[in-house]
Amino acid sequence: MAIDDLLDEHEQGEKVRTWLRENGAGLIGGVALGLALIGGWQWWQKQRDSKQVAAGAQYQAALKTIESKDLKQAVPKVAALHGVYATLAALDLAKVQLEAGQRDAAIATLRKAGTGDRALTAVVQQRLARLLVDAGKADQALAMLPSAAADANTLEIRGDAQSALGHRDLARNDYSHALTQMEVGSPQRRLLELKLSEVGGAPAKPEAKS
């Protein structure tokens, strides 16, 4: 090996050692930070998984209590839930409360059943609105239902509320609009047609197929 090559290798080695002396602490710190971040992420994942398992177990325990119709024990168990689990359990609890003749309790349960899920929010609103109409609080039912509703269920409930308030024209409009959203053979359609007739409307005849 030529002397020039040995000098080049020596110089390169010195450069590496100098760089390590100047940057070694930062390099070690960066590695330590990376390991800490990885460890923190793994810990967070384990904590999240653990919380999800615990929440699922709480939900199942609440469901068993609801199914046993032990409402005194079910109410606090449902109240202790969070997120989607709380909403699902509240819907089941309200159903059992209504079956037990506890309409006001069912209304209170649904009022507390907040959720960020759009589909579940619609279900809660519809069930609560039906109970409010039945309880003589049709004005409150209307206030919570979207005025620009396009689905048949919400339109029917709006029609029920308008009818209960004596607004027959508005009820006819909601019922008629709801019918346009239903299949001709839908079991719910016949009931809706009867409601429309009660407020002075006439169901449109289905168009004949050519």
Order of alpha helices (4+ residues) and beta strands (2+ residues): alpha-alpha-alpha-alpha-alpha-alpha-alpha-alpha-alpha
